[in-house]
Amino acid sequence: MALRLIADFDLGKDVLPWLRAQLAASAAAGARGGGPGVLENNYECLRVLNVERNRNIIYTCKDDKGNVFFGLYDYQTKQNEHLYTFEKDLQVVSCSVNREKTLLATSLVQAAKEGKSNEFQPGSKCLTLLVEIHPINNVKVLKAVDSYIWVQFLYPHVESRPQPENHLLLLSEEKYIEQFRIQVVQEDGNRVVIKSSGHLPRERVAEDFVWAQWDMSEQRLYYIDLKKSRSVLKCIQFYADEHFKLMFEAPLDISLSDSGFKLVNFGYSDLQDQEELSEHLTLCVFTNHTDYYVAVYLPGHFFHLLNIQHPDLICHSLFLTENSEVISMLPHSPLQSLSGSLVLDSCSGKLYRALLNQSYLLEFLWNTRLDCEKMALLHCVLSCGRDPRRLEAKIIQWISENISACHSFDLIQEFIIASSYWSIYPETSNMDKLLPYSSLLTWDTEIPGITLVTEEIPLPLMKVHSFKGYWEKLNSNLEYVKYSKPHLYYNNSVVRREWHNLISEEKTGKRRSTVYVRNILDNAIKVISNLEAKNLEPRLTPLFQEEDNHQQLLIGLMVSELRDHLLRHLQGVEKKKIEQMVLDYVSKLLDLICQILEASWRKHNLHPWTLHFNRQASAAEFAVFHIMTRILEATNTLFLPLPPGFHTLHMILGVRCLPLHNLLHYIDHGVLLLTEAAVTRLMKDLDNTEKNEKLKFSIIMRLPPLTGQKICRLWDHPVSSNIISRNHVKRLLQNYNKQPWSSVMDKSSFSVEFLPLNYFIHILTDIESSNPALYAFEGHDNVDAKFVEEAALKHTAMLLGL
């Protein structure tokens, strides 16, 4: 199932055997209380009352006399303890024990039995008691009132040392909340007693509330009160060094009746009729410590996995209805969700830990047909963060099998962006507002079972009174929504513009400061070194084996721009940490592309030495070429860098896999790039058959001038010699200044009968002799110098119309 419930506690297994042994021992010793047969026939009387912050579980049961037994299951030691026994037949409303297990607070009501007199004070229905239980000693009455009371000790401390003062919350059915401050002292060794028990300081925390929820993990109290018929959500944070502090107020656009009263996570009392509970719909909300996701489950009806990290894109949340197999696999009994991913099944007495089932989510990802579910599951699986390398390998396998089965978004794009985001997100807060988390900006495709309504909702006025930890993040999110700051997300628009400028300068032979370019290339070297340091396994693909200047410029520019972006917005984070985060992020982008290629090569059993121009392409090479083309499409749209050597490898496969007209079409439209390494290899590997000559000539004519001049010297062919001669003459005449005829004629012994051509030859000779070092002809072993000279003369004659 998508939500995995792991039983951490079971009353039947963890408590009942111990309890029977205790009762049997008491009966054998002649103590008051029933024998072991009592619980065998009355298992329902054993139930959970409360789960404290340290996950200690308080439970209760009754013996055959009706006496109320309180026990505690220590979550750490897995041991049971007897806390206290009331020798009266009462019903427990609420119970809590302090962290040191020295005080027990409970509220009880008279058991409903015919003919039984009221044992409480006149006019009182509920008795709230504070009991010294280390050892069992005095009992103090905190309240005796005609309304129900719920109790909860605060656990603000995480240290193991005992605290001199305990804080206890009391919530009344009369809609007020009080806090008692209870000081304790040690007497006669380890005996703990209440100091000044005659008068315990108390203070009013809240009043006139209609709903309250306790967050035991964070020690926060959320409640809604009614002020002038307007509902206001408030939150109070309890601290160790302070009593409590109001953190925020938010007016709610909902109408609530002041006659209602609802408490959440304040224990589980006898007042809850289990039959009535099972008949009504019980909505369960599960959270975990990251709060990336919230699971909402209505047994038998729906299961929603809501992405609260990025709620603006609905496709990042998973919505499963009653027809889904997932719903049938989840328990249908009423569940009560607690803080810290805990779930209590009060009917069975079991406490579960709720976890996202990564294995099932992966299986679900393979089988689903809906694009919206593919998107949601992809992000959910990546957010789990357990063994990311193995996880990425499984997702890449899924992508390779379904690369054309998704129509609403690009699988490779989404995987690269999402995986890179989740790899760096835990490094610091607010990263979710600074780095792109999806390749999509909007989602317009229908999601089954969900009706989308676009509506302008005014943001509630939040009065946040503190900005630390959770509250700092909350305030940041509110500011982001309030001022709508999508421009905070990093994008490569500046990188795209600067990269094109640098490439244009390179083509024209102009280049800005060498220091600037060197710094950019140094950034790329750091990224590649960082990547290689984390990946010690040898690569199958021949990447990172050449100096791909264009991709290194792109990598270096991205490092520079992303670093500046984070430095602007991550205030308080040291520069060195940001620089490492940037290197990790860009390295991750490149590594994911390498992983996709490696998986494809491994799947098709390819090796670097099989790639030669003079061999026919195999079906495996066609498949790899297709994957590389899809990677190129994905990265081009987002203008992401590619591993150095990618374009060379892609070009080699393209030459092998495509017919000439298709190959040239791919080149002309920028799908295949003519890297110097690929073209050099092509010129050397292929002989001069008619077919290969046509290919080589087509390639040379599409090269930039400077690269073309280099490549021509590698091809021993009249065509290349003709091109070299043209370029040589053009170079000689670029800076020609006309000189008197006499000065030219004196320097040449070479002449032809045709005077215009003779004059032109003298000009070229004069230019060469004026600066031999600058204008010397750059010969090459593969070039026939005599042919170049003849070709130059012939070309000149053609230009003169002779």
Secondary structure, DSSP 8 states (H G I E B T S, - for coil): --EEEEEEEEIIIIIHHHHHHHHHHHHHTT-SS--THHHHH-GGG-EEEEE-TT--EEEEEE-TT-EEEEEEE-TTT--EEEEEEEEEEEEEEEEEE-TTS-EEEEEEEE---TT----S-TT--EEEEEEEETTEEEEEEEEEESS-EEEEE-----SSS--SEEEEEEEETTTEEEEEEEEEEEETTTEEEETTTT---EEEEEESEEEEEEETTTTEEEEEEEETTEEEEEEEE--SSSS-EEEEEEEES----TT--EEESS---TTS-HHHHHHS---EEE--TT-SEEEEEETTTEEEEEESSSTT-GGGSEEEETTSHHHHHS--S--EEETTTEEEETTTTEEEEEEE-HHHHHHHHHH---HHHHHHHHHHHHHH-SSHHHHHHHHHHHHHHSTTS--SS-HHHHHHHHHHHHHHGGGSTTGGGTS---S-S---S--TT------------------STHHHHHHHHHHHHHHT-GGGS--SHHHHHHHHHHHHHHHHT----HHHHHHHHHHHHHHHHHHHHH--S--SS--S-S--HHHHHHHHHHHHHHHHHHHHH-TTS-HHHHHHHHHHHHHHHHHHHHHHHHHHHHHHT--GGG--TTS---HHHHHHHHHHHHHHHHHHHHT----TTHHHHHHHHHHHHS-HHHHHHHHHTTSS---HHHHHHHHHHS---HHHHHHHHHHHTTS-HHHHHHHHTT--SHHHHHHHHHHHHHHHHTT-----HHHHHTT-----SSHHHHHHHHHHHHHHHH-HHHH-----TTS-HHHHHHHHHHHHHHHTT-
